[in-house]
């Protein structure tokens, strides 16, 4: 009885989570451009229209560039920050970690407005690509820190000390011993940062000026009503993310099997 109830409960959760997405992808192939929910016939026109829309392509390229650069620089800052926090004493570590988590807990509108005021004081009204990039690095870095710290806690620090005893300099020991151990955490943090950066609207809206990312472009386009290409674009992004997640899970399974084989040997 318990298994049946838990199975039904789980099925309902998955239904409410993914049914809207499946429905959205289904209607993205609708040839009826005026009444989106009235399915007429199957078409790929709306997917083709995505790549024909120059403004949309510019917004998408801006989004991907910002997401890639912000996740990359956040990974560097987050790695340095995580190592610094890890090496602090317990009380100081807890205090610094709580402060570093503030951008995560803080409402986005508060972060966006505060960053906007700082950027206006420094750059005047010249808000754009650079200010958006800095803002995304600010709110992405804590996610990197949170993903790396558990890896550092599980790591055997004697390996680092052994590398130093064998003649490695601190930087050499870091890149040869520490980085390979914490890299899965760095990579996972970068993926989370990349996803949040692509998805962000509020902070980009306040710090971007006339600079348009995908979320800003879609928001502006919604003033004229929901368009079929919005469904197609959302469906395409979902399928890409799903594909990446599947690859990550396959990679983790392969790594676990390799580790088990090493232990057996």
C-alpha positions in Angstrom: 0.0 0.0 0.0 2.8 2.4 0.9 4.6 1.7 -2.3 1.4 2.3 -4.3 0.8 5.6 -2.5 4.4 6.8 -2.9 4.4 5.8 -6.6 1.2 7.8 -7.3 2.6 10.7 -5.3 5.8 10.6 -7.4 3.8 10.3 -10.6 1.7 13.4 -9.7 4.8 15.4 -8.9 6.5 14.5 -12.2 3.2 15.2 -14.0 2.8 18.7 -12.6 6.5 19.4 -13.2 6.8 18.2 -16.8 3.3 18.3 -18.3 3.4 22.1 -18.9 6.8 21.7 -20.6 5.6 18.8 -22.8 2.5 20.8 -23.7 4.7 23.8 -24.6 6.9 21.7 -26.9 3.8 20.2 -28.5 2.2 23.5 -29.3 5.6 24.9 -30.6 5.0 22.7 -33.7 1.5 24.3 -34.2 1.1 26.0 -37.6 -1.6 28.3 -36.2 0.3 31.5 -35.4 -2.7 33.5 -34.2 -4.3 30.9 -31.8 -1.4 29.0 -30.3 -3.5 26.6 -28.3 -5.6 25.7 -31.3 -3.5 23.0 -33.0 -4.0 22.9 -36.8 -1.0 21.0 -38.3 2.6 20.1 -37.7 5.3 22.6 -38.8 8.9 23.5 -38.1 8.4 27.0 -39.3 8.6 28.6 -35.9 11.9 26.8 -35.2 13.3 28.2 -38.5 12.0 31.7 -37.6 14.2 31.7 -34.5 17.4 31.7 -36.6 16.0 34.2 -39.1 15.3 36.8 -36.3 18.4 38.9 -36.1 17.4 40.7 -33.0 16.7 37.4 -31.2 20.0 36.0 -32.4 21.9 39.0 -31.1 20.1 38.7 -27.7 20.9 35.0 -27.6 24.6 35.5 -28.5 24.8 38.3 -25.8 23.3 35.9 -23.3 25.6 33.0 -24.1 28.7 35.2 -24.0 27.7 36.7 -20.7 26.9 33.3 -19.3 30.2 31.7 -20.5 32.4 34.6 -19.3 30.6 35.0 -15.9 30.8 31.3 -15.2 34.5 31.2 -16.1 35.5 34.1 -14.0 33.2 33.0 -11.2 34.9 29.6 -11.2 38.3 31.3 -10.8 37.1 33.6 -8.0 35.0 30.9 -6.4 37.9 28.4 -6.3 40.2 30.9 -4.7 37.4 31.9 -2.3 36.6 28.3 -1.4 40.2 27.5 -0.6 40.6 30.6 1.4 37.4 29.9 3.4 38.5 26.2 3.9 41.8 27.3 5.4 40.2 29.7 8.0 39.5 28.8 11.6 36.1 27.3 12.3 34.5 30.5 13.7 35.9 32.7 11.0 35.0 30.2 8.4 31.4 30.1 9.4 31.2 33.9 9.5 32.8 34.4 6.1 30.7 31.6 4.6 27.5 33.2 5.9 28.6 36.5 4.3 29.5 34.9 1.0 26.0 33.3 0.9 24.2 36.6 1.1 23.9 37.0 -2.7 22.1 33.7 -2.8 19.7 34.5 0.0 19.2 38.1 -0.9 16.2 38.9 -3.1 17.3 39.5 -6.7 15.6 42.9 -6.8 17.7 44.1 -3.9 20.9 42.9 -5.5 19.9 44.4 -8.8 19.1 47.8 -7.4 22.2 48.0 -5.2 24.5 47.0 -8.0 22.8 49.5 -10.3 23.4 52.3 -7.8 27.1 51.3 -7.5 27.5 51.1 -11.3 25.9 54.5 -11.8 28.2 56.1 -9.3 31.3 54.5 -11.0 30.3 54.5 -14.7 27.5 57.1 -14.8 24.8 56.1 -17.3 27.1 53.9 -19.3 25.5 50.7 -18.3 25.9 47.7 -20.7 27.9 44.6 -21.4 30.6 45.2 -18.8 28.3 46.1 -15.9 26.0 43.0 -16.7 29.1 40.8 -16.7 30.3 42.1 -13.3 26.8 41.7 -11.8 26.6 38.1 -13.1 30.0 37.3 -11.6 28.9 38.7 -8.3 25.8 36.5 -7.9 27.4 33.4 -9.6 30.5 33.2 -7.4 28.8 31.9 -4.2 27.4 28.9 -6.1 30.9 27.9 -7.1 32.1 28.2 -3.5 29.2 26.0 -2.3 30.0 23.3 -4.8 33.8 23.3 -4.1 33.8 23.3 -0.3 32.3 19.8 0.1 35.1 18.5 -2.2 37.8 20.2 -0.2 36.3 18.6 3.1 36.5 15.1 1.6 40.0 15.6 0.2 43.0 14.1 1.9 45.2 17.2 2.5 48.2 14.8 3.1 48.4 14.4 -0.7 49.1 18.2 -1.0 51.7 18.1 1.7 53.3 15.0 0.1 53.5 16.8 -3.2 55.3 19.7 -1.5 57.7 17.3 0.3 58.5 15.7 -3.1 59.6 19.0 -4.5 56.5 20.7 -5.9 56.0 24.4 -5.5 52.7 25.5 -4.0 51.2 26.3 -7.4 52.5 23.1 -8.9 51.0 21.1 -6.0 47.7 22.9 -6.4 47.4 22.2 -10.1 48.7 18.6 -9.9 46.9 17.5 -6.7 44.2 19.8 -5.5 42.6 20.9 -8.7 42.0 17.4 -10.1 40.3 16.5 -6.8 38.0 19.5 -6.7 37.4 19.8 -10.4 34.1 18.0 -10.4 32.8 20.6 -7.9 34.2 23.4 -10.0 32.6 22.0 -13.2 29.2 21.5 -11.4 29.4 25.0 -10.1 30.1 26.4 -13.5 27.1 24.6 -15.0 24.9 26.0 -12.2 26.4 29.5 -12.8 25.9 29.2 -16.5 22.2 28.2 -16.1 21.5 31.0 -13.6 23.2 33.5 -15.9 21.1 32.5 -18.9 17.9 32.5 -16.9 18.5 35.8 -15.0 16.2 38.7 -15.7 15.9 41.0 -12.7 19.6 41.8 -12.1 20.3 42.1 -15.8 17.3 44.5 -16.2 18.6 46.9 -13.6 22.3 46.7 -14.5 22.2 46.4 -18.3 20.9 49.8 -19.6 20.0 49.3 -23.2 22.0 46.0 -23.4 19.7 43.1 -24.3 20.0 39.5 -23.2 17.5 36.8 -24.1 15.3 37.3 -21.0 15.1 41.1 -21.6 14.3 40.6 -25.3 11.5 38.1 -24.5 10.1 40.4 -21.9 10.0 43.3 -24.3 8.4 41.0 -27.0 5.7 39.9 -24.6 4.2 43.4 -24.7 3.0 42.5 -28.2 1.6 39.2 -27.0 2.9 35.6 -26.9 4.5 34.6 -30.2 5.0 31.0 -31.5 8.8 31.4 -31.6 8.8 31.9 -27.8 7.5 28.4 -27.4 10.0 27.0 -29.9 12.9 28.8 -28.3 11.9 27.6 -24.8 11.5 24.0 -26.0 14.9 24.1 -27.8 16.6 25.4 -24.6 14.9 22.7 -22.5 16.0 20.0 -24.9 19.6 21.3 -24.9 19.8 21.4 -21.1 18.2 17.9 -20.9 20.9 16.6 -23.3 23.7 18.2 -21.2 22.3 16.7 -18.0 22.1 13.2 -19.6 25.7 13.5 -20.7 26.7 14.6 -17.1 24.9 11.6 -15.5 26.5 9.2 -18.0 29.9 10.7 -17.2 29.3 10.3 -13.4 28.3 6.7 -13.8 31.5 6.0 -15.9 33.6 7.7 -13.2 32.0 5.7 -10.4 32.6 2.5 -12.3 36.3 3.5 -12.8 36.7 4.2 -9.0 35.1 0.9 -8.1 37.5 -0.9 -10.5 40.5 0.9 -9.0 39.4 -0.2 -5.5 39.0 -3.8 -6.6 42.5 -3.8 -8.2 
